[in-house]
Amino acid sequence: MSDEVKKDEAPAIDDWRQTGGFLRTELRRHDLSHREMLIAELILEKTYGWQRDEIIFPQLRSFRDLTGIDEPDVSKILEKLCARKIVRIRRVKGQAVYSIRKDSDAWKALPRVSREDMRLTTNLMRELNGLEPITIEKESSLNFKNRSSAKKTSPILGDLPMGEPTGEPMCDQTGLFLELHLT
């Protein structure tokens, strides 16, 4: 494997959105502090939002500039996220390269919410809003390679249509991940 950040054939945009959406849901599902979540979401946004598996932040100051968390605290948070197997940091030509580990089952953070509870609540909300219930696919977070990019389903929510880009940004309460959402 090359020491350079991967830039070769990238998965289709739908694959990036599916994987990014899945990892974002998994981050929210796990018991992370607010500041751990900010750092992890930033790495997720800058990787999958920019269609990259990993991303170079030039220095810890970049995290401070994008989250408001002081550099010494950023360093401690990154250490915790690495120890919990959520974030991977490696050196390439002297630069730190960051990524979110895709296999959320291997993360060493306790889930706050079960996938089943998330599915039940989502189905209740869908029913109250006049939508059909969905089924959850029981698959590993790493099983994206076996999916057709034309299928447009959510790895967490099964056959929920992912939609088409409308040009109108969507965001959650944090205001992050504008690049990952479809309507």
Secondary structure as UniProt FT lines:
FT   HELIX           13..29
FT   HELIX           34..48
FT   TURN            49..51
FT   STRAND          55..56
FT   HELIX           60..67
FT   HELIX           71..83
FT   TURN            84..85
FT   STRAND          87..92
FT   TURN            93..94
FT   STRAND          95..100
FT   HELIX           104..106
FT   HELIX           115..128
FT   TURN            129..130
FT   TURN            141..142
FT   HELIX           143..146
FT   TURN            149..150
FT   TURN            155..157
FT   TURN            173..174
FT   TURN            178..180
//
